[in-house]
Amino acid sequence: MNDYRVVLIDSKDQWAETRAAWNGLLGQSVANTIFLTWEWLFSWGENFLGTERALFIVMVYRDDELVGIAPWYIQHLRRGALTVKQVRFLGAPEAGSDYLDVIIKKGQEQKVSSFLHEFLLAEARDRWDSCVLEDLPSNSLFLLYFLNTIEDAGKYAEIRPCSFCPTVVLPKKGEDLFSVYSANRRQQYRRHLKLLRNEGELQHEIFTGERLGEAFGAFCTLYETKNQYHDKSLRSFLSTYATRCGSEQPLRVDLLSSNGKLIAGLLHLRHQDTLGMYLMAVDKEYHPHISLGNILVGMCLSRAIEEGVAIYDFLKGIEPYKFHWTDQGRTSVTLSYYKKNVVSLLLVAEKFLKYTAKVLLR
């Protein structure tokens, strides 16, 4: 593959200059999701990269054309006196990014995947001990061709289930939304909605663009108050991301109020024809016998249809309320790949012992 070459990005200053090229390639890739945009990952890097994490972004060019980006970093793990260098996806594990992948121009997936494997085992062989790539879509073309290359080389990689993202394919008309659900489900939703409306003025507001700021703080406060174990760094990350996106704002906040009191909220991410539910905040004490989140989701689905959204994505998680609305979704996997060295053997042995302990303790 003499016509392919690598430019390695290992500093934030270098990375900052790639914005236009990065998003341009993403738009030509089948892996085009919000979690792979330059803005999302760069904001993540500003908040979560530290001394134990080093940038390892591999930009693949065919002649002078950018055809691939592996958005990786090296995690330095301490194991006694040894340090393990592990390749991971930018965007994980913090911030709950989904659909992480290698960004490749359509039609170049097989060659770029093979070239990346060759690069890891040759030029970059001293930079890493293991690859642990989480939240790879199970239908990723990079995953398919990378695994084929590993197998052809007579090597071994482990694939394990990672997460499930329930999704709803929305109808063209709002009146068709509830037609696919059972009579009991429709009746329960309408009964709960009526109960809430009988208690006073029920208001669903959507905040985007210039109005986002006034709702973002209120949503975060409700979320942090009602989620005891919330990630305290999440607000900072999202604020950084919102600022970086500027006028092209993919964040959207939906708030549900009763008689002026905020009782539920959803933080959404909009990308192309997909609306993703990133975070939910609910005051469960307001009306314990009614699922306020479920009511707000129904309202959001109706509004999403009006706005021309094609897919509503609940993102990772198998919370029961998500399956009130859908029985389908997207799966992801974790790819683990190890070099043949002492450090890698230590990692494999550690993982084997954990598996063995789980089996014995069941």
C-alpha positions as CSV (number, residue, x, y, z in Angstrom):
1,M,0.0,0.0,0.0
2,N,2.7,2.5,-1.0
3,D,0.1,5.1,-1.9
4,Y,-1.1,5.3,1.7
5,R,0.7,7.3,4.4
6,V,0.1,8.4,8.0
7,V,0.2,11.7,9.7
8,L,0.2,11.2,13.5
9,I,-1.6,13.8,15.6
10,D,-0.2,13.7,19.2
11,S,-0.8,17.3,20.4
12,K,-3.9,19.4,20.9
13,D,-2.4,22.2,18.8
14,Q,-2.1,19.8,15.8
15,W,-5.6,18.5,16.5
16,A,-7.1,21.9,16.6
17,E,-6.1,22.5,13.0
18,T,-7.9,19.5,11.7
19,R,-11.5,20.7,12.3
20,A,-12.6,21.3,8.7
21,A,-10.8,18.2,7.3
22,W,-12.1,16.0,10.1
23,N,-15.8,16.9,9.7
24,G,-15.4,16.9,5.9
25,L,-14.3,13.3,6.0
26,L,-17.0,12.4,8.5
27,G,-19.6,13.6,6.1
28,Q,-18.2,11.1,3.5
29,S,-18.2,8.2,5.9
30,V,-20.9,5.6,6.8
31,A,-19.8,6.2,10.5
32,N,-21.3,9.7,10.5
33,T,-22.6,10.3,14.0
34,I,-22.5,13.3,16.4
35,F,-20.2,11.4,18.7
36,L,-17.4,11.4,16.0
37,T,-17.6,15.1,15.2
38,W,-14.5,17.1,15.8
39,E,-16.5,19.4,18.2
40,W,-17.6,16.5,20.4
41,L,-14.3,14.7,20.6
42,F,-12.2,17.9,21.0
43,S,-14.4,19.1,23.8
44,W,-14.1,15.6,25.4
45,G,-10.3,15.8,25.0
46,E,-10.1,19.2,26.7
47,N,-12.0,17.9,29.7
48,F,-10.8,14.3,30.1
49,L,-7.3,13.9,28.6
50,G,-4.6,14.1,31.3
51,T,-1.2,13.0,32.2
52,E,-2.1,9.3,31.9
53,R,-3.6,9.7,28.5
54,A,-1.7,10.7,25.3
55,L,-3.2,11.6,22.0
56,F,-2.8,9.0,19.3
57,I,-4.9,10.2,16.3
58,V,-3.9,8.4,13.1
59,M,-4.8,10.4,9.9
60,V,-4.5,8.2,6.8
61,Y,-3.9,9.8,3.4
62,R,-4.0,8.2,0.0
63,D,-1.6,10.4,-1.9
64,D,-2.8,13.9,-0.7
65,E,-6.4,12.9,0.1
66,L,-7.5,12.3,3.6
67,V,-9.3,8.9,3.6
68,G,-9.2,7.8,7.2
69,I,-9.1,9.0,10.8
70,A,-8.5,6.7,13.8
71,P,-9.6,8.9,16.7
72,W,-7.5,7.2,19.4
73,Y,-5.5,7.9,22.5
74,I,-3.1,5.9,24.6
75,Q,-4.1,5.1,28.2
76,H,-1.2,4.4,30.5
77,L,-2.3,1.8,33.1
78,R,-0.2,0.9,36.1
79,R,0.2,-2.8,36.9
80,G,2.7,-3.0,39.7
81,A,6.1,-2.0,38.3
82,L,4.8,-2.2,34.8
83,T,3.0,0.3,32.6
84,V,0.5,-0.9,30.1
85,K,-0.1,1.2,27.0
86,Q,-3.6,0.7,25.8
87,V,-5.2,2.1,22.6
88,R,-8.7,3.5,23.2
89,F,-11.3,5.6,21.5
90,L,-11.5,9.3,22.2
91,G,-14.8,10.0,23.7
92,A,-14.7,7.1,26.1
93,P,-15.2,6.0,28.8
94,E,-16.5,9.4,30.2
95,A,-19.4,11.3,28.6
96,G,-21.3,8.2,27.4
97,S,-20.4,8.5,23.8
98,D,-22.0,5.9,21.5
99,Y,-21.2,4.6,18.0
100,L,-17.5,5.2,18.3
101,D,-15.6,4.1,15.1
102,V,-12.8,4.8,12.8
103,I,-13.8,7.4,10.2
104,I,-13.2,6.2,6.7
105,K,-14.2,7.5,3.3
106,K,-16.9,5.4,1.7
107,G,-15.4,2.7,-0.5
108,Q,-12.0,2.9,1.3
109,E,-13.0,0.8,4.4
110,Q,-11.1,-2.4,3.5
111,K,-7.9,-0.8,2.4
112,V,-7.7,1.7,5.3
113,S,-8.6,-0.9,7.9
114,S,-5.8,-3.2,6.6
115,F,-3.4,-0.3,6.4
116,L,-4.1,0.7,10.1
117,H,-3.4,-2.9,11.2
118,E,-0.1,-2.8,9.3
119,F,0.8,0.5,10.8
120,L,0.1,-0.7,14.4
121,L,2.3,-3.7,14.0
122,A,5.1,-1.9,12.2
123,E,5.7,1.8,12.6
124,A,3.7,2.1,15.8
125,R,4.6,-1.2,17.4
126,D,6.4,0.4,20.3
127,R,3.6,2.8,21.2
128,W,1.0,0.2,22.4
129,D,0.5,-3.1,24.2
130,S,-3.2,-3.6,23.7
131,C,-6.2,-2.2,21.9
132,V,-9.5,-2.0,23.7
133,L,-12.0,-0.3,21.4
134,E,-15.4,0.1,23.1
135,D,-18.8,1.0,21.7
136,L,-18.0,-0.1,18.1
137,P,-21.2,-0.5,16.2
138,S,-21.6,-4.2,15.5
139,N,-22.2,-3.4,11.8
140,S,-19.0,-1.3,11.5
141,L,-17.2,-1.8,8.3
142,F,-13.9,-1.0,10.0
143,L,-14.6,-3.7,12.5
144,L,-15.5,-6.2,9.8
145,Y,-12.3,-5.6,7.7
146,F,-10.0,-5.1,10.7
147,L,-11.1,-8.5,12.1
148,N,-10.5,-10.1,8.7
149,T,-7.0,-8.7,8.6
150,I,-6.3,-10.0,12.1
151,E,-7.5,-13.4,11.1
152,D,-5.5,-13.4,7.9
153,A,-2.4,-12.6,9.9
154,G,-3.0,-15.6,12.1
155,K,-3.7,-13.5,15.2
156,Y,-6.5,-13.3,17.7
157,A,-8.9,-10.6,18.8
158,E,-11.7,-10.9,21.3
159,I,-15.2,-9.5,20.6
160,R,-17.6,-9.0,23.5
161,P,-21.1,-7.4,23.6
162,C,-21.0,-3.8,24.8
163,S,-24.3,-1.9,24.8
164,F,-27.7,-1.6,23.2
165,C,-29.3,1.6,21.9
166,P,-33.1,1.4,21.5
167,T,-34.3,3.4,18.5
168,V,-37.7,4.5,17.0
169,V,-38.2,4.9,13.3
170,L,-40.7,7.8,13.3
171,P,-43.8,7.9,11.0
172,K,-44.4,10.7,8.6
173,K,-47.5,11.9,10.4
174,G,-48.0,12.6,14.1
175,E,-51.4,10.8,14.2
176,D,-49.6,7.6,13.2
177,L,-47.3,7.6,16.2
178,F,-49.5,5.8,18.7
179,S,-51.1,3.5,16.1
180,V,-48.3,0.9,16.5
181,Y,-48.7,0.6,20.2
182,S,-51.2,-1.6,22.1
183,A,-54.6,-0.2,23.2
184,N,-53.5,-0.5,26.9
185,R,-50.3,1.4,26.2
186,R,-52.2,4.2,24.4
187,Q,-54.8,4.4,27.2
188,Q,-52.3,4.5,30.0
189,Y,-50.3,7.3,28.3
190,R,-53.5,9.4,27.7
191,R,-54.8,8.8,31.2
192,H,-51.5,9.9,32.8
193,L,-51.4,12.9,30.6
194,K,-54.9,13.9,31.5
195,L,-54.1,13.5,35.2
196,L,-51.2,15.9,34.9
197,R,-53.3,18.4,32.9
198,N,-56.0,18.3,35.5
199,E,-53.5,19.4,38.2
200,G,-53.0,22.7,36.4
201,E,-51.1,24.2,33.5
202,L,-48.8,21.7,31.8
203,Q,-46.2,23.2,29.6
204,H,-43.7,21.6,27.3
205,E,-41.0,24.0,26.0
206,I,-38.1,23.4,23.6
207,F,-34.9,25.4,23.9
208,T,-32.4,25.6,21.1
209,G,-29.9,28.2,19.7
210,E,-29.8,31.5,21.6
211,R,-32.4,30.3,24.1
212,L,-30.4,27.2,25.0
213,G,-28.4,28.9,27.8
214,E,-31.4,29.8,30.0
215,A,-32.7,26.2,29.9
216,F,-29.4,24.3,30.1
217,G,-28.6,25.5,33.6
218,A,-32.1,24.6,34.9
219,F,-31.9,21.2,33.3
220,C,-28.4,20.5,34.8
221,T,-29.6,21.6,38.3
222,L,-32.6,19.2,38.1
223,Y,-30.4,16.4,36.8
224,E,-27.8,16.8,39.5
225,T,-30.4,17.2,42.3
226,K,-32.3,14.1,41.3
227,N,-29.3,11.9,40.4
228,Q,-27.2,11.3,43.5
229,Y,-24.4,9.6,41.6
230,H,-24.2,12.0,38.6
231,D,-20.9,12.6,36.9
232,K,-19.8,16.0,38.3
233,S,-17.6,16.7,35.2
234,L,-20.5,16.3,32.8
235,R,-21.8,19.8,33.0
236,S,-18.4,21.3,32.3
237,F,-17.9,19.0,29.3
238,L,-21.4,19.9,27.9
239,S,-20.8,23.6,28.4
240,T,-17.5,23.4,26.6
241,Y,-19.1,21.5,23.8
242,A,-22.1,24.0,23.5
243,T,-19.7,26.9,23.4
244,R,-17.5,25.3,20.7
245,C,-20.5,24.5,18.5
246,G,-21.6,28.2,18.5
247,S,-24.6,29.0,16.2
248,E,-24.6,25.5,14.7
249,Q,-26.0,24.1,18.0
250,P,-26.9,20.4,18.1
251,L,-27.9,20.6,21.7
252,R,-31.6,20.9,22.6
253,V,-33.3,21.0,25.9
254,D,-36.9,19.9,26.4
255,L,-38.5,21.0,29.7
256,L,-41.8,20.0,31.2
257,S,-43.4,22.2,33.8
258,S,-46.6,22.0,35.9
259,N,-47.9,25.3,37.2
260,G,-44.5,26.9,36.6
261,K,-42.6,24.2,38.5
262,L,-40.0,22.2,36.5
263,I,-40.8,18.5,36.8
264,A,-38.9,16.8,34.0
265,G,-36.3,17.6,31.3
266,L,-34.5,15.9,28.4
267,L,-31.2,16.9,26.9
268,H,-31.2,16.0,23.2
269,L,-28.5,15.8,20.5
270,R,-29.6,16.6,16.9
271,H,-27.5,15.3,14.1
272,Q,-28.9,15.2,10.5
273,D,-32.2,13.3,10.6
274,T,-31.6,11.8,14.1
275,L,-32.6,13.1,17.5
276,G,-30.8,11.4,20.3
277,M,-31.9,11.4,24.0
278,Y,-28.7,12.0,25.9
279,L,-29.9,12.7,29.4
280,M,-33.2,12.6,31.3
281,A,-34.0,14.4,34.6
282,V,-37.2,13.7,36.4
283,D,-38.7,14.9,39.7
284,K,-40.1,11.5,40.8
285,E,-41.5,12.9,44.0
286,Y,-43.8,15.2,42.1
287,H,-46.3,12.5,41.1
288,P,-44.9,9.0,42.1
289,H,-47.6,7.1,40.3
290,I,-47.0,8.7,36.9
291,S,-43.9,8.3,34.7
292,L,-43.1,12.0,34.0
293,G,-40.2,11.0,31.7
294,N,-42.5,8.7,29.7
295,I,-45.0,11.6,29.2
296,L,-42.2,14.0,28.1
297,V,-40.8,11.4,25.7
298,G,-44.2,11.0,24.1
299,M,-44.5,14.8,23.6
300,C,-40.9,14.9,22.2
301,L,-41.7,12.2,19.7
302,S,-44.7,14.1,18.5
303,R,-42.8,17.3,18.1
304,A,-39.9,15.4,16.4
305,I,-42.3,14.2,13.7
306,E,-43.4,17.7,13.1
307,E,-39.8,18.8,12.7
308,G,-39.1,16.1,10.1
309,V,-36.9,13.9,12.4
310,A,-36.6,10.3,10.9
311,I,-35.1,8.4,13.9
312,Y,-35.4,9.0,17.6
313,D,-32.5,7.3,19.3
314,F,-32.6,6.6,23.1
315,L,-28.9,5.9,23.0
316,K,-27.2,3.3,25.2
317,G,-29.1,1.8,28.1
318,I,-31.9,-0.8,28.6
319,E,-34.1,1.2,31.0
320,P,-37.6,-0.3,30.9
321,Y,-39.3,3.0,29.9
322,K,-37.4,3.0,26.6
323,F,-39.1,-0.3,25.6
324,H,-42.5,1.3,26.1
325,W,-41.7,3.0,22.8
326,T,-39.7,0.5,20.7
327,D,-38.6,-3.1,20.4
328,Q,-35.6,-2.4,18.1
329,G,-32.2,-0.8,18.3
330,R,-28.5,-0.9,17.5
331,T,-25.9,-3.0,19.2
332,S,-22.3,-2.3,19.9
333,V,-19.3,-4.4,20.8
334,T,-15.9,-4.1,22.4
335,L,-12.8,-5.2,20.4
336,S,-9.8,-6.3,22.4
337,Y,-6.5,-7.0,20.6
338,Y,-3.2,-7.7,22.2
339,K,0.5,-7.8,21.2
340,K,2.7,-10.7,22.0
341,N,4.7,-9.4,24.9
342,V,4.9,-9.8,28.7
343,V,2.7,-6.8,29.5
344,S,-0.1,-8.1,27.2
345,L,0.1,-11.5,28.8
346,L,-0.3,-9.9,32.2
347,L,-3.5,-8.1,31.0
348,V,-4.9,-11.3,29.5
349,A,-4.2,-13.3,32.7
350,E,-5.8,-10.5,34.8
351,K,-8.9,-10.6,32.6
352,F,-9.0,-14.4,32.7
353,L,-8.9,-14.4,36.5
354,K,-11.8,-11.9,36.7
355,Y,-13.9,-14.1,34.4
356,T,-13.0,-17.2,36.5
357,A,-14.0,-15.4,39.7
358,K,-17.3,-14.4,38.2
359,V,-18.1,-18.0,37.2
360,L,-17.1,-19.4,40.6
361,L,-19.0,-16.8,42.6
362,R,-22.3,-17.3,40.8
